[in-house]
Amino acid sequence: MILLYGKSDEPKTFSRELLKQALLVGYGVTNAELLHGECGEPLLTTEGLYVSISHCKSAAAVVVASAPCGVDIETDRPFHSDIAARFCTERELTWLSLFDGDAYRLELLKLWTKKESVFKQTGVAMKDIEVFKSPVATLHRGEFILSYIH
């Protein structure tokens, strides 16, 4: 599995550059094409490789792996707390209730990126994903939060 991420003023363009680097460095692939499936998910023409791509206002992230994978990157920003009720399980809502203020906002944003990465890997609706049961890694890098699974 190769994970590449970074800041950029042009995150969509940067994500394609990250993909090229991940394919070359991680797998020696120079001729893969990026296609999109029925639901808009990214697909590679190279058999046996999977990709997930994410970008936000000022950063991009790419995961390439030999099994289904998912990545989500978000700018560390205010997040509407009412969204929790729409995508969190009861267990996650109970856990979130332990936090308030900035800690609540940060934990909610971490949950969002975890759920988004699992959704990208599995296609399961975010409300049905229990992130405490998923092996999702999360990084908080100053201006952004990144979660990935493979």
PyMOL commands that set and color helices and strands:
alter all, ss='L'
color gray80, all
select helices_A, chain A and resi 11-27+81-87+90-96+101-122+126-128+131-133
alter helices_A, ss='H'
color red, helices_A
select strands_A, chain A and resi 2-7+34-36+42-44+50-55+59-65+70-75+137-141+144-149
alter strands_A, ss='S'
color yellow, strands_A
deselect
rebuild
show_as cartoon
